[in-house]
Amino acid sequence: MPYGTLYLIPVPLAEDTSAKSFTPFLTDTVNSIKEYIVENEKTARRFLREAGLKTPQSELIIHDYSKHNRGTGTGDFFKGLQAGSDVGLMSEAGCPGIADPGAEIVEKAHRMGIKVVPLVGPSSILLALMASGFNGQSFTFHGYLPIDKADRSKRIRELENLSERNDQTQIFIETPFRNNPLLEELLKTAHQKTRLCIACDLTSATEYVQTKTIAEWQKRIPELHKRPAIFLLYHK
Amino acid sequence: MPYGTLYLIPVPLAEDTSAKSFTPFLTDTVNSIKEYIVENEKTARRFLREAGLKTPQSELIIHDYSKHNRGTGTGDFFKGLQAGSDVGLMSEAGCPGIADPGAEIVEKAHRMGIKVVPLVGPSSILLALMASGFNGQSFTFHGYLPIDKADRSKRIRELENLSERNDQTQIFIETPFRNNPLLEELLKTAHQKTRLCIACDLTSATEYVQTKTIAEWQKRIPELHKRPAIFLLYHK
């Protein structure tokens, strides 16, 4: 029997944003699949409801990879696929495998010769890049910057240099409760003329995206505490 | 009067993929806007029809930035926004400003204090990264590699080094009619164990996404001529 397909299913970035997040194909896919590999079972079940799932939740098979990673590995996750069932992969928010640990599931699928199909959906990195006005022909996403203060200011200066040398947008994130200290550090360390885009609460009613020079940001510092944010830096 | 909002509107990557590409919010937005800044007027009008536009096309104001860039600048594009009208920005395919020249329109909007709202939609870079199984916590998009053969193999080796040193996925594209020569070069230049993901015809019926080592690809070379493709390289 041919293997099933692994569908990569993006999840909304914020609550009550279904109309902004889901394509009709995503809803159809969700209704044609009964087995999922997810980062968090509770979030996943709520998401499936929002996405228009008609299958009773009790009929779903859900593998939680954040639990399994701590224990016995992910071998079991692929039995359904090998037996010909289609399976959906979902992370907690945004696109599976982008800034989250789902990539190793996809990697394994490729190794096993399983077909992988990515679905269109929200990615905070991509939305932020699009909305920044910075160079989208060359960009790097770095994930998190170092926590140590000295390392972090060194890293900020490195990112400025990379941006200037390669005409490249530098993108990074921070744990939401550390956003304010990171911004403070950026305003202290980066050049006055470096441009910084802050994109936060993307797709939600409180969405905020602004691009300014460091000098301009210093005049009016936004409150970012506990708001999911993406930072983009561009120096040329 | 307050300024209008600049909506960044992604466009499908392939024909007949509306259900895979559009969110209900995108269709609503398109129906609430009468003025557009676009990369290609003809493509844009076709897209708006597919996206469920109800406004008669004759009532639309369309600014073509690929024409204007060659001539008189983009000053006129912002008059509607300054007078309070919402305006949509669209590229030929995918997300405006990502691997296309729309970014300068967004940059100017920020400078003028105009609100920018990015919409969820298809990005071949992001879909390919998600489906590659490579590191999505650190990645660089480089755009095109050099055309000159010697420069190109040098660049491929640089990308391998970058990937190894930074544990970072390296993403690049090529003009579709040059895909086959690029793949040949990759198979000749890169290490046997380097992994290469080829993602082509994304979202369309002929979609193809596979990740293999260079050694595996050498055994069976896919035909990529004139198919829109994304290449991802990962070496660790």
Contacts between the chains, C-beta under 8 A, distances in Angstrom:
chain1	res1	chain2	res2	distance
A	8	B	130	5.2
A	8	B	131	6.1
A	19	B	23	6.4
A	19	B	24	4.4
A	19	B	25	4.6
A	19	B	28	7.4
A	20	B	23	5.8
A	20	B	25	4.2
A	20	B	119	7.4
A	20	B	120	5.9
A	21	B	23	6.4
A	21	B	120	5.9
A	22	B	23	6.1
A	22	B	24	7.7
A	23	B	19	6.4
A	23	B	20	5.8
A	23	B	21	6.4
A	23	B	22	6.1
A	23	B	23	5.9
A	24	B	19	4.4
A	24	B	22	7.7
A	25	B	19	4.6
A	25	B	20	4.2
A	28	B	19	7.5
A	95	B	126	6.5
A	95	B	130	4.9
A	95	B	136	7.8
A	96	B	130	6.4
A	97	B	129	7.3
A	97	B	130	4.9
A	97	B	131	7.9
A	97	B	132	7.9
A	97	B	133	7.0
A	97	B	136	4.5
A	98	B	126	6.9
A	98	B	129	6.2
A	98	B	130	5.8
A	98	B	136	4.0
A	99	B	136	5.9
A	99	B	137	5.5
A	100	B	136	7.0
A	100	B	137	7.7
A	102	B	136	7.9
A	103	B	132	7.9
A	103	B	133	5.5
A	103	B	134	6.5
A	103	B	135	6.4
A	103	B	136	5.2
A	104	B	133	7.4
A	105	B	133	7.9
A	106	B	130	7.5
A	106	B	131	6.6
A	106	B	132	7.1
A	106	B	133	3.6
A	107	B	133	3.4
A	107	B	134	7.4
A	107	B	211	7.1
A	108	B	133	7.6
A	109	B	133	7.0
A	110	B	133	5.2
A	110	B	197	7.9
A	110	B	210	6.8
A	110	B	211	4.0
A	110	B	212	7.4
A	116	B	131	4.9
A	116	B	133	7.5
A	116	B	209	5.6
A	117	B	131	7.3
A	117	B	207	7.0
A	117	B	209	7.6
A	118	B	127	4.3
A	118	B	128	7.6
A	118	B	130	4.5
A	118	B	131	4.1
A	118	B	202	7.6
A	118	B	209	7.2
A	119	B	20	7.4
A	120	B	20	5.9
A	120	B	21	5.9
A	120	B	120	7.5
A	120	B	121	6.4
A	120	B	122	4.7
A	120	B	127	7.0
A	120	B	203	6.9
A	121	B	120	6.5
A	122	B	120	4.7
A	123	B	123	7.5
A	123	B	126	5.3
A	125	B	126	7.8
A	126	B	95	6.5
A	126	B	98	6.9
A	126	B	123	5.3
A	126	B	125	7.8
A	126	B	126	5.1
A	127	B	118	4.3
A	127	B	120	7.0
A	128	B	118	7.6
A	129	B	97	7.3
A	129	B	98	6.2
A	130	B	8	5.1
A	130	B	95	4.9
A	130	B	96	6.4
A	130	B	97	4.9
A	130	B	98	5.8
A	130	B	106	7.5
A	130	B	118	4.4
A	131	B	8	6.1
A	131	B	97	7.9
A	131	B	106	6.6
A	131	B	116	4.9
A	131	B	117	7.4
A	131	B	118	4.1
A	132	B	97	7.9
A	132	B	103	7.9
A	132	B	106	7.1
A	133	B	97	7.0
A	133	B	103	5.5
A	133	B	104	7.4
A	133	B	105	7.9
A	133	B	106	3.6
A	133	B	107	3.4
A	133	B	108	7.6
A	133	B	109	7.0
A	133	B	110	5.2
A	133	B	116	7.5
A	134	B	103	6.5
A	134	B	107	7.4
A	135	B	103	6.4
A	136	B	95	7.8
A	136	B	97	4.6
A	136	B	98	4.0
A	136	B	99	5.9
A	136	B	100	7.0
A	136	B	102	7.9
A	136	B	103	5.2
A	137	B	99	5.5
A	137	B	100	7.7
A	137	B	141	7.9
A	137	B	143	4.4
A	138	B	140	7.8
A	138	B	141	6.6
A	138	B	142	6.0
A	138	B	143	5.5
A	139	B	140	7.1
A	139	B	141	5.4
A	140	B	138	7.8
A	140	B	139	7.1
A	140	B	140	4.3
A	140	B	141	7.8
A	140	B	168	7.6
A	141	B	137	7.9
A	141	B	138	6.6
A	141	B	139	5.4
A	141	B	140	7.8
A	142	B	138	6.0
A	143	B	137	4.4
A	143	B	138	5.5
A	168	B	140	7.6
A	197	B	110	7.9
A	202	B	118	7.6
A	203	B	120	6.9
A	207	B	117	7.0
A	209	B	116	5.6
A	209	B	117	7.6
A	209	B	118	7.2
A	210	B	110	6.7
A	211	B	107	7.1
A	211	B	110	4.0
A	212	B	110	7.4
